[in-house]
Amino acid sequence: MLKKSLFAIALSALATLMTPVGLFAQAMESSQPFKVGTFAINDIPTVGLVLDDDQVIVDLTAANRAMELLPRYSTLNMPADMLGLIEQYDYGLKYRIYEVVNWLNQEGLLNDGNQPSYVHSVDTVDILAPIQYPSKIMNAAVNFYTHACEGCNADEQAARNRERQVNRGVPYLFLKPTRGAVVGDGDDIIMPFGRDRIEWEVEMAIVFGRTGKYVSADRAYDHVFGYMVAMDISDRGGRPPGGYGSGSDWFVGKGHDTFAPQGPWIVPKEFYGDPMERLHQTLVIDGVTVQEARAGDMIHNIPELIEYASSLITIFPGDVMQSGTSGGTGAGRVERASGSGFLIDGETISANIEGIGTLTHTVRVETSVPDDLSGSQLPPVRSYRNN
């Protein structure tokens, strides 16, 4: 009996040695780049992989479960939401996701006619904001030279650029609300009642993957999970006169519901490269390109923004930093079909970053407020401004 057991063990060991190298090893590379997002599939928020040039969405949990039916794959639970995925990604989860992608490709499960129930066409799912919701959104204000001199002629722009290059100072950051403000691709942007000076800002959103405090610019990308498209929708109507403060008000200007579109998904950093070399962002309103910029227009680069932000506050996985916008906002009075310097009801606004994707939204005006308000609410701009 003992000899038989030893013989069986020897056969098992020999079979293991004869197994092709890597058959049971965790995948260290993905057979194709992917993005990750949150999608409503059968009305359930679901973490999904975005594959095949953004045309295919894979329910990650369901695909992983199907793969685990094969005995050569170990059992590993997928996170329930995007925050969980981001937290675990750099601690081994990304290699399991690589494994899922490789298996899907090897088995031909992404091909038309052979797709299982957990593989969906992108136009059959609802695209939600990828992170629901970041604990904080940090925004860089006036971080592009062209935005610092909206409406300037070439000579004025060159002079302002020289001035800022000599005296860059440190970045100016502000916080933006998350739940309520964050919306996903296709959701309406709501112009609050009477607030008719609403404008647009396309921005790159940097998603953090690791906790950090006093993160140096040299180590900044070590803390990044990936990148997505964002918009910083802004109310330029200011606050009414009287009381404490006057004129500009960052809460009024940045804090309304739907004013933080994000998505449509996140590109993990290994599939994007250095944004300071690659970034190309544009914004189009009803077919008119009003903003276009590359990273070279930035006053403070992304690693510098990360160093500055983390010197103020600890960054956590799933936190977001937006790197600022370029010239071409409403303040610059870019000519559009509407003739308006600000957004109007019914316009379609699309923000794109090359290599990531496009956010598209329709602008809608809030037409009324409850009739039992006391008068303490934020009033319509026209009640205190004539121009």
Contacts in CASP RR format, 6 or more apart in sequence:
PFRMAT RR
TARGET T0000
AUTHOR 0000-0000-0000
METHOD contacts of the structure
MODEL  1
MLKKSLFAIALSALATLMTPVGLFAQAMESSQPFKVGTFAINDIPTVGLV
LDDDQVIVDLTAANRAMELLPRYSTLNMPADMLGLIEQYDYGLKYRIYEV
VNWLNQEGLLNDGNQPSYVHSVDTVDILAPIQYPSKIMNAAVNFYTHACE
GCNADEQAARNRERQVNRGVPYLFLKPTRGAVVGDGDDIIMPFGRDRIEW
EVEMAIVFGRTGKYVSADRAYDHVFGYMVAMDISDRGGRPPGGYGSGSDW
FVGKGHDTFAPQGPWIVPKEFYGDPMERLHQTLVIDGVTVQEARAGDMIH
NIPELIEYASSLITIFPGDVMQSGTSGGTGAGRVERASGSGFLIDGETIS
ANIEGIGTLTHTVRVETSVPDDLSGSQLPPVRSYRNN
23 72 0 8 1.000
24 72 0 8 1.000
26 95 0 8 1.000
26 96 0 8 1.000
26 99 0 8 1.000
27 95 0 8 1.000
27 98 0 8 1.000
27 99 0 8 1.000
27 102 0 8 1.000
28 95 0 8 1.000
28 98 0 8 1.000
29 98 0 8 1.000
30 97 0 8 1.000
30 98 0 8 1.000
30 101 0 8 1.000
30 102 0 8 1.000
31 98 0 8 1.000
31 101 0 8 1.000
31 102 0 8 1.000
31 105 0 8 1.000
31 106 0 8 1.000
32 51 0 8 1.000
32 52 0 8 1.000
32 101 0 8 1.000
32 105 0 8 1.000
33 267 0 8 1.000
33 271 0 8 1.000
34 49 0 8 1.000
34 50 0 8 1.000
34 51 0 8 1.000
34 97 0 8 1.000
34 101 0 8 1.000
34 268 0 8 1.000
34 271 0 8 1.000
35 49 0 8 1.000
35 50 0 8 1.000
35 54 0 8 1.000
35 265 0 8 1.000
35 266 0 8 1.000
35 267 0 8 1.000
35 268 0 8 1.000
35 271 0 8 1.000
35 356 0 8 1.000
36 47 0 8 1.000
36 48 0 8 1.000
36 49 0 8 1.000
36 50 0 8 1.000
36 60 0 8 1.000
36 82 0 8 1.000
36 85 0 8 1.000
36 130 0 8 1.000
36 265 0 8 1.000
36 266 0 8 1.000
36 268 0 8 1.000
37 47 0 8 1.000
37 48 0 8 1.000
37 49 0 8 1.000
37 50 0 8 1.000
37 82 0 8 1.000
37 127 0 8 1.000
37 128 0 8 1.000
37 130 0 8 1.000
37 263 0 8 1.000
37 264 0 8 1.000
37 265 0 8 1.000
37 266 0 8 1.000
38 45 0 8 1.000
38 46 0 8 1.000
38 47 0 8 1.000
38 48 0 8 1.000
38 81 0 8 1.000
38 82 0 8 1.000
38 128 0 8 1.000
38 129 0 8 1.000
38 130 0 8 1.000
38 131 0 8 1.000
38 132 0 8 1.000
39 45 0 8 1.000
39 46 0 8 1.000
39 48 0 8 1.000
39 57 0 8 1.000
39 120 0 8 1.000
39 125 0 8 1.000
39 126 0 8 1.000
39 127 0 8 1.000
39 128 0 8 1.000
40 46 0 8 1.000
40 125 0 8 1.000
40 126 0 8 1.000
40 128 0 8 1.000
41 57 0 8 1.000
41 59 0 8 1.000
41 120 0 8 1.000
41 125 0 8 1.000
45 81 0 8 1.000
45 128 0 8 1.000
45 132 0 8 1.000
46 59 0 8 1.000
46 60 0 8 1.000
46 61 0 8 1.000
47 59 0 8 1.000
47 60 0 8 1.000
47 61 0 8 1.000
47 78 0 8 1.000
47 79 0 8 1.000
47 80 0 8 1.000
47 81 0 8 1.000
47 82 0 8 1.000
47 85 0 8 1.000
48 57 0 8 1.000
48 58 0 8 1.000
48 59 0 8 1.000
48 60 0 8 1.000
49 57 0 8 1.000
49 58 0 8 1.000
49 60 0 8 1.000
49 63 0 8 1.000
49 97 0 8 1.000
49 100 0 8 1.000
49 101 0 8 1.000
50 56 0 8 1.000
50 57 0 8 1.000
50 122 0 8 1.000
50 265 0 8 1.000
51 57 0 8 1.000
51 58 0 8 1.000
51 101 0 8 1.000
51 104 0 8 1.000
51 110 0 8 1.000
52 110 0 8 1.000
54 122 0 8 1.000
54 265 0 8 1.000
54 357 0 8 1.000
55 121 0 8 1.000
55 122 0 8 1.000
56 110 0 8 1.000
56 119 0 8 1.000
56 120 0 8 1.000
56 121 0 8 1.000
56 122 0 8 1.000
57 119 0 8 1.000
57 120 0 8 1.000
57 121 0 8 1.000
57 122 0 8 1.000
57 125 0 8 1.000
58 100 0 8 1.000
58 104 0 8 1.000
58 110 0 8 1.000
58 118 0 8 1.000
58 119 0 8 1.000
58 120 0 8 1.000
59 118 0 8 1.000
59 119 0 8 1.000
59 120 0 8 1.000
60 78 0 8 1.000
60 85 0 8 1.000
60 97 0 8 1.000
60 100 0 8 1.000
61 78 0 8 1.000
62 117 0 8 1.000
62 118 0 8 1.000
63 100 0 8 1.000
63 104 0 8 1.000
63 118 0 8 1.000
63 119 0 8 1.000
64 76 0 8 1.000
64 78 0 8 1.000
64 96 0 8 1.000
64 100 0 8 1.000
66 116 0 8 1.000
66 118 0 8 1.000
67 73 0 8 1.000
67 99 0 8 1.000
67 100 0 8 1.000
67 103 0 8 1.000
68 74 0 8 1.000
68 75 0 8 1.000
68 76 0 8 1.000
73 99 0 8 1.000
73 103 0 8 1.000
76 96 0 8 1.000
78 85 0 8 1.000
79 85 0 8 1.000
79 87 0 8 1.000
79 88 0 8 1.000
79 93 0 8 1.000
81 132 0 8 1.000
82 130 0 8 1.000
82 131 0 8 1.000
82 132 0 8 1.000
82 266 0 8 1.000
82 318 0 8 1.000
83 131 0 8 1.000
83 132 0 8 1.000
83 317 0 8 1.000
83 318 0 8 1.000
84 317 0 8 1.000
85 93 0 8 1.000
86 131 0 8 1.000
86 207 0 8 1.000
86 208 0 8 1.000
86 209 0 8 1.000
86 225 0 8 1.000
86 317 0 8 1.000
86 318 0 8 1.000
87 209 0 8 1.000
87 317 0 8 1.000
87 318 0 8 1.000
89 97 0 8 1.000
89 209 0 8 1.000
89 225 0 8 1.000
89 268 0 8 1.000
90 209 0 8 1.000
90 210 0 8 1.000
90 225 0 8 1.000
94 268 0 8 1.000
103 109 0 8 1.000
104 110 0 8 1.000
104 119 0 8 1.000
108 114 0 8 1.000
109 115 0 8 1.000
109 116 0 8 1.000
109 119 0 8 1.000
110 119 0 8 1.000
127 184 0 8 1.000
127 185 0 8 1.000
127 186 0 8 1.000
127 263 0 8 1.000
127 264 0 8 1.000
127 265 0 8 1.000
128 184 0 8 1.000
129 182 0 8 1.000
129 183 0 8 1.000
129 184 0 8 1.000
129 261 0 8 1.000
129 262 0 8 1.000
129 263 0 8 1.000
130 207 0 8 1.000
130 228 0 8 1.000
130 262 0 8 1.000
130 263 0 8 1.000
130 264 0 8 1.000
130 265 0 8 1.000
130 266 0 8 1.000
131 182 0 8 1.000
131 207 0 8 1.000
131 262 0 8 1.000
131 266 0 8 1.000
131 318 0 8 1.000
131 320 0 8 1.000
132 179 0 8 1.000
132 182 0 8 1.000
133 178 0 8 1.000
133 179 0 8 1.000
133 180 0 8 1.000
133 182 0 8 1.000
134 178 0 8 1.000
134 182 0 8 1.000
134 318 0 8 1.000
134 319 0 8 1.000
134 320 0 8 1.000
135 178 0 8 1.000
135 316 0 8 1.000
135 318 0 8 1.000
135 319 0 8 1.000
136 175 0 8 1.000
136 178 0 8 1.000
136 313 0 8 1.000
136 319 0 8 1.000
136 320 0 8 1.000
137 175 0 8 1.000
137 176 0 8 1.000
137 177 0 8 1.000
137 178 0 8 1.000
137 181 0 8 1.000
137 182 0 8 1.000
137 260 0 8 1.000
137 319 0 8 1.000
137 320 0 8 1.000
137 321 0 8 1.000
137 322 0 8 1.000
138 173 0 8 1.000
138 174 0 8 1.000
138 175 0 8 1.000
138 176 0 8 1.000
138 309 0 8 1.000
138 313 0 8 1.000
138 319 0 8 1.000
138 320 0 8 1.000
138 321 0 8 1.000
138 322 0 8 1.000
139 173 0 8 1.000
139 174 0 8 1.000
139 175 0 8 1.000
139 176 0 8 1.000
139 203 0 8 1.000
139 232 0 8 1.000
139 254 0 8 1.000
139 321 0 8 1.000
139 322 0 8 1.000
139 324 0 8 1.000
140 171 0 8 1.000
140 172 0 8 1.000
140 173 0 8 1.000
140 300 0 8 1.000
140 305 0 8 1.000
140 321 0 8 1.000
140 322 0 8 1.000
140 323 0 8 1.000
140 324 0 8 1.000
141 172 0 8 1.000
141 173 0 8 1.000
141 174 0 8 1.000
141 324 0 8 1.000
142 148 0 8 1.000
142 172 0 8 1.000
142 299 0 8 1.000
143 171 0 8 1.000
143 172 0 8 1.000
143 298 0 8 1.000
143 299 0 8 1.000
143 300 0 8 1.000
143 305 0 8 1.000
143 323 0 8 1.000
143 324 0 8 1.000
143 325 0 8 1.000
144 293 0 8 1.000
144 297 0 8 1.000
144 298 0 8 1.000
144 299 0 8 1.000
144 324 0 8 1.000
144 325 0 8 1.000
144 326 0 8 1.000
144 327 0 8 1.000
145 157 0 8 1.000
145 160 0 8 1.000
145 161 0 8 1.000
145 164 0 8 1.000
145 297 0 8 1.000
145 298 0 8 1.000
145 299 0 8 1.000
146 157 0 8 1.000
146 293 0 8 1.000
146 297 0 8 1.000
146 326 0 8 1.000
146 327 0 8 1.000
146 328 0 8 1.000
147 324 0 8 1.000
147 325 0 8 1.000
147 326 0 8 1.000
147 327 0 8 1.000
147 328 0 8 1.000
147 329 0 8 1.000
148 160 0 8 1.000
148 164 0 8 1.000
148 299 0 8 1.000
149 156 0 8 1.000
149 157 0 8 1.000
149 160 0 8 1.000
149 161 0 8 1.000
150 327 0 8 1.000
150 328 0 8 1.000
150 329 0 8 1.000
150 330 0 8 1.000
150 331 0 8 1.000
150 332 0 8 1.000
151 331 0 8 1.000
151 332 0 8 1.000
151 333 0 8 1.000
152 160 0 8 1.000
164 299 0 8 1.000
168 299 0 8 1.000
168 300 0 8 1.000
170 300 0 8 1.000
170 308 0 8 1.000
171 299 0 8 1.000
171 300 0 8 1.000
171 304 0 8 1.000
171 305 0 8 1.000
171 308 0 8 1.000
171 309 0 8 1.000
173 305 0 8 1.000
173 308 0 8 1.000
173 309 0 8 1.000
173 312 0 8 1.000
174 250 0 8 1.000
174 254 0 8 1.000
176 232 0 8 1.000
176 254 0 8 1.000
176 255 0 8 1.000
176 259 0 8 1.000
176 260 0 8 1.000
176 322 0 8 1.000
177 255 0 8 1.000
177 259 0 8 1.000
177 260 0 8 1.000
178 260 0 8 1.000
180 257 0 8 1.000
180 258 0 8 1.000
181 255 0 8 1.000
181 256 0 8 1.000
181 257 0 8 1.000
181 258 0 8 1.000
181 259 0 8 1.000
181 260 0 8 1.000
182 260 0 8 1.000
182 261 0 8 1.000
182 262 0 8 1.000
183 189 0 8 1.000
183 258 0 8 1.000
183 260 0 8 1.000
183 261 0 8 1.000
183 262 0 8 1.000
183 361 0 8 1.000
184 261 0 8 1.000
184 262 0 8 1.000
184 263 0 8 1.000
184 264 0 8 1.000
184 359 0 8 1.000
185 261 0 8 1.000
185 263 0 8 1.000
185 264 0 8 1.000
185 358 0 8 1.000
185 359 0 8 1.000
185 360 0 8 1.000
185 361 0 8 1.000
186 359 0 8 1.000
186 360 0 8 1.000
186 361 0 8 1.000
186 362 0 8 1.000
187 258 0 8 1.000
187 261 0 8 1.000
187 361 0 8 1.000
188 258 0 8 1.000
188 361 0 8 1.000
188 362 0 8 1.000
188 363 0 8 1.000
188 364 0 8 1.000
189 198 0 8 1.000
189 233 0 8 1.000
189 258 0 8 1.000
189 259 0 8 1.000
189 261 0 8 1.000
189 343 0 8 1.000
189 349 0 8 1.000
189 361 0 8 1.000
189 362 0 8 1.000
189 363 0 8 1.000
189 364 0 8 1.000
190 256 0 8 1.000
190 257 0 8 1.000
190 258 0 8 1.000
190 364 0 8 1.000
190 365 0 8 1.000
190 366 0 8 1.000
191 198 0 8 1.000
191 343 0 8 1.000
191 345 0 8 1.000
191 363 0 8 1.000
191 364 0 8 1.000
191 365 0 8 1.000
191 366 0 8 1.000
192 235 0 8 1.000
192 256 0 8 1.000
192 257 0 8 1.000
192 366 0 8 1.000
192 378 0 8 1.000
193 366 0 8 1.000
193 367 0 8 1.000
193 368 0 8 1.000
193 369 0 8 1.000
193 380 0 8 1.000
194 366 0 8 1.000
194 379 0 8 1.000
194 380 0 8 1.000
194 381 0 8 1.000
194 382 0 8 1.000
195 235 0 8 1.000
195 237 0 8 1.000
195 256 0 8 1.000
195 378 0 8 1.000
195 380 0 8 1.000
195 381 0 8 1.000
196 342 0 8 1.000
196 380 0 8 1.000
196 381 0 8 1.000
196 382 0 8 1.000
197 235 0 8 1.000
197 236 0 8 1.000
197 237 0 8 1.000
197 238 0 8 1.000
197 342 0 8 1.000
197 381 0 8 1.000
198 233 0 8 1.000
198 234 0 8 1.000
198 235 0 8 1.000
198 236 0 8 1.000
198 342 0 8 1.000
198 343 0 8 1.000
198 363 0 8 1.000
199 233 0 8 1.000
199 234 0 8 1.000
199 236 0 8 1.000
199 329 0 8 1.000
199 330 0 8 1.000
199 331 0 8 1.000
199 341 0 8 1.000
199 342 0 8 1.000
199 343 0 8 1.000
200 231 0 8 1.000
200 233 0 8 1.000
200 234 0 8 1.000
200 283 0 8 1.000
200 285 0 8 1.000
200 290 0 8 1.000
200 291 0 8 1.000
200 329 0 8 1.000
200 330 0 8 1.000
200 343 0 8 1.000
200 349 0 8 1.000
200 351 0 8 1.000
201 231 0 8 1.000
201 232 0 8 1.000
201 233 0 8 1.000
201 234 0 8 1.000
201 283 0 8 1.000
201 291 0 8 1.000
201 324 0 8 1.000
201 325 0 8 1.000
201 329 0 8 1.000
202 229 0 8 1.000
202 230 0 8 1.000
202 231 0 8 1.000
202 281 0 8 1.000
202 282 0 8 1.000
202 283 0 8 1.000
202 291 0 8 1.000
202 325 0 8 1.000
202 326 0 8 1.000
202 351 0 8 1.000
202 352 0 8 1.000
202 353 0 8 1.000
203 230 0 8 1.000
203 231 0 8 1.000
203 232 0 8 1.000
203 281 0 8 1.000
203 322 0 8 1.000
203 323 0 8 1.000
203 324 0 8 1.000
203 325 0 8 1.000
204 227 0 8 1.000
204 228 0 8 1.000
204 229 0 8 1.000
204 230 0 8 1.000
204 275 0 8 1.000
204 279 0 8 1.000
204 281 0 8 1.000
204 302 0 8 1.000
204 322 0 8 1.000
204 323 0 8 1.000
204 324 0 8 1.000
204 353 0 8 1.000
205 227 0 8 1.000
205 228 0 8 1.000
205 229 0 8 1.000
205 230 0 8 1.000
205 262 0 8 1.000
205 263 0 8 1.000
205 320 0 8 1.000
205 321 0 8 1.000
205 322 0 8 1.000
205 323 0 8 1.000
206 224 0 8 1.000
206 226 0 8 1.000
206 227 0 8 1.000
206 275 0 8 1.000
206 302 0 8 1.000
206 305 0 8 1.000
206 306 0 8 1.000
206 320 0 8 1.000
206 321 0 8 1.000
206 322 0 8 1.000
206 323 0 8 1.000
207 224 0 8 1.000
207 225 0 8 1.000
207 226 0 8 1.000
207 227 0 8 1.000
207 228 0 8 1.000
207 266 0 8 1.000
207 318 0 8 1.000
207 319 0 8 1.000
207 320 0 8 1.000
208 223 0 8 1.000
208 224 0 8 1.000
208 225 0 8 1.000
208 315 0 8 1.000
208 316 0 8 1.000
208 317 0 8 1.000
208 318 0 8 1.000
208 319 0 8 1.000
208 320 0 8 1.000
208 321 0 8 1.000
209 223 0 8 1.000
209 224 0 8 1.000
209 225 0 8 1.000
209 226 0 8 1.000
209 317 0 8 1.000
209 318 0 8 1.000
210 222 0 8 1.000
210 223 0 8 1.000
210 225 0 8 1.000
210 317 0 8 1.000
211 223 0 8 1.000
211 314 0 8 1.000
211 315 0 8 1.000
211 316 0 8 1.000
211 317 0 8 1.000
212 223 0 8 1.000
212 310 0 8 1.000
212 314 0 8 1.000
212 315 0 8 1.000
212 316 0 8 1.000
213 310 0 8 1.000
213 314 0 8 1.000
213 315 0 8 1.000
214 307 0 8 1.000
214 310 0 8 1.000
214 311 0 8 1.000
215 222 0 8 1.000
215 223 0 8 1.000
215 306 0 8 1.000
215 307 0 8 1.000
215 310 0 8 1.000
215 315 0 8 1.000
216 307 0 8 1.000
217 301 0 8 1.000
217 303 0 8 1.000
217 304 0 8 1.000
217 306 0 8 1.000
217 307 0 8 1.000
218 303 0 8 1.000
220 302 0 8 1.000
220 303 0 8 1.000
220 306 0 8 1.000
220 307 0 8 1.000
221 269 0 8 1.000
221 274 0 8 1.000
221 303 0 8 1.000
223 306 0 8 1.000
223 310 0 8 1.000
223 315 0 8 1.000
224 269 0 8 1.000
224 306 0 8 1.000
225 266 0 8 1.000
225 268 0 8 1.000
225 269 0 8 1.000
225 317 0 8 1.000
225 318 0 8 1.000
226 266 0 8 1.000
226 267 0 8 1.000
226 268 0 8 1.000
226 269 0 8 1.000
226 272 0 8 1.000
227 266 0 8 1.000
227 267 0 8 1.000
227 269 0 8 1.000
227 272 0 8 1.000
227 275 0 8 1.000
227 353 0 8 1.000
227 356 0 8 1.000
228 262 0 8 1.000
228 263 0 8 1.000
228 264 0 8 1.000
228 265 0 8 1.000
228 266 0 8 1.000
228 267 0 8 1.000
228 356 0 8 1.000
229 262 0 8 1.000
229 263 0 8 1.000
229 264 0 8 1.000
229 281 0 8 1.000
229 351 0 8 1.000
229 352 0 8 1.000
229 353 0 8 1.000
229 356 0 8 1.000
229 357 0 8 1.000
229 358 0 8 1.000
229 359 0 8 1.000
230 260 0 8 1.000
230 261 0 8 1.000
230 262 0 8 1.000
230 263 0 8 1.000
230 320 0 8 1.000
230 322 0 8 1.000
230 351 0 8 1.000
230 359 0 8 1.000
231 260 0 8 1.000
231 261 0 8 1.000
231 283 0 8 1.000
231 349 0 8 1.000
231 351 0 8 1.000
231 359 0 8 1.000
231 361 0 8 1.000
232 254 0 8 1.000
232 259 0 8 1.000
232 260 0 8 1.000
232 322 0 8 1.000
232 324 0 8 1.000
232 325 0 8 1.000
233 256 0 8 1.000
233 258 0 8 1.000
233 259 0 8 1.000
233 260 0 8 1.000
233 261 0 8 1.000
234 253 0 8 1.000
234 254 0 8 1.000
234 259 0 8 1.000
234 329 0 8 1.000
235 252 0 8 1.000
235 253 0 8 1.000
235 254 0 8 1.000
235 255 0 8 1.000
235 256 0 8 1.000
235 259 0 8 1.000
236 253 0 8 1.000
236 330 0 8 1.000
236 331 0 8 1.000
236 342 0 8 1.000
237 252 0 8 1.000
237 253 0 8 1.000
237 381 0 8 1.000
237 385 0 8 1.000
238 247 0 8 1.000
238 248 0 8 1.000
238 249 0 8 1.000
238 252 0 8 1.000
238 253 0 8 1.000
238 381 0 8 1.000
239 245 0 8 1.000
239 246 0 8 1.000
239 247 0 8 1.000
239 248 0 8 1.000
239 249 0 8 1.000
239 252 0 8 1.000
239 378 0 8 1.000
240 379 0 8 1.000
240 383 0 8 1.000
240 384 0 8 1.000
241 384 0 8 1.000
252 378 0 8 1.000
261 351 0 8 1.000
261 359 0 8 1.000
261 361 0 8 1.000
262 320 0 8 1.000
262 359 0 8 1.000
263 357 0 8 1.000
263 359 0 8 1.000
264 357 0 8 1.000
264 358 0 8 1.000
264 359 0 8 1.000
265 356 0 8 1.000
265 357 0 8 1.000
267 355 0 8 1.000
267 356 0 8 1.000
272 278 0 8 1.000
272 355 0 8 1.000
272 356 0 8 1.000
275 295 0 8 1.000
275 302 0 8 1.000
275 323 0 8 1.000
276 295 0 8 1.000
276 296 0 8 1.000
276 298 0 8 1.000
276 301 0 8 1.000
276 302 0 8 1.000
276 303 0 8 1.000
277 295 0 8 1.000
278 295 0 8 1.000
278 354 0 8 1.000
278 355 0 8 1.000
279 293 0 8 1.000
279 294 0 8 1.000
279 295 0 8 1.000
279 353 0 8 1.000
279 354 0 8 1.000
280 292 0 8 1.000
280 293 0 8 1.000
280 294 0 8 1.000
280 353 0 8 1.000
280 354 0 8 1.000
281 291 0 8 1.000
281 292 0 8 1.000
281 293 0 8 1.000
281 294 0 8 1.000
281 326 0 8 1.000
281 351 0 8 1.000
281 352 0 8 1.000
281 353 0 8 1.000
281 354 0 8 1.000
282 289 0 8 1.000
282 291 0 8 1.000
282 292 0 8 1.000
282 293 0 8 1.000
282 351 0 8 1.000
282 352 0 8 1.000
283 289 0 8 1.000
283 290 0 8 1.000
283 291 0 8 1.000
283 292 0 8 1.000
283 349 0 8 1.000
283 350 0 8 1.000
283 351 0 8 1.000
283 352 0 8 1.000
284 290 0 8 1.000
284 349 0 8 1.000
284 350 0 8 1.000
284 352 0 8 1.000
285 336 0 8 1.000
285 343 0 8 1.000
285 347 0 8 1.000
285 348 0 8 1.000
285 349 0 8 1.000
285 350 0 8 1.000
286 336 0 8 1.000
286 337 0 8 1.000
286 338 0 8 1.000
286 347 0 8 1.000
286 348 0 8 1.000
287 348 0 8 1.000
288 334 0 8 1.000
288 335 0 8 1.000
288 336 0 8 1.000
288 337 0 8 1.000
290 328 0 8 1.000
290 329 0 8 1.000
290 330 0 8 1.000
290 334 0 8 1.000
290 336 0 8 1.000
291 325 0 8 1.000
291 326 0 8 1.000
291 327 0 8 1.000
291 328 0 8 1.000
291 329 0 8 1.000
292 326 0 8 1.000
293 325 0 8 1.000
293 326 0 8 1.000
293 327 0 8 1.000
295 301 0 8 1.000
295 302 0 8 1.000
297 326 0 8 1.000
298 323 0 8 1.000
298 324 0 8 1.000
300 308 0 8 1.000
302 323 0 8 1.000
305 321 0 8 1.000
305 323 0 8 1.000
306 315 0 8 1.000
306 321 0 8 1.000
309 315 0 8 1.000
309 321 0 8 1.000
315 321 0 8 1.000
328 334 0 8 1.000
330 341 0 8 1.000
330 342 0 8 1.000
332 341 0 8 1.000
333 341 0 8 1.000
334 341 0 8 1.000
338 344 0 8 1.000
338 347 0 8 1.000
343 349 0 8 1.000
343 363 0 8 1.000
344 363 0 8 1.000
344 365 0 8 1.000
345 363 0 8 1.000
345 364 0 8 1.000
345 365 0 8 1.000
346 362 0 8 1.000
346 363 0 8 1.000
346 364 0 8 1.000
347 362 0 8 1.000
347 363 0 8 1.000
348 360 0 8 1.000
348 361 0 8 1.000
348 362 0 8 1.000
348 363 0 8 1.000
349 360 0 8 1.000
349 361 0 8 1.000
349 362 0 8 1.000
349 363 0 8 1.000
350 358 0 8 1.000
350 359 0 8 1.000
350 360 0 8 1.000
350 361 0 8 1.000
351 358 0 8 1.000
351 359 0 8 1.000
352 358 0 8 1.000
352 359 0 8 1.000
369 377 0 8 1.000
END
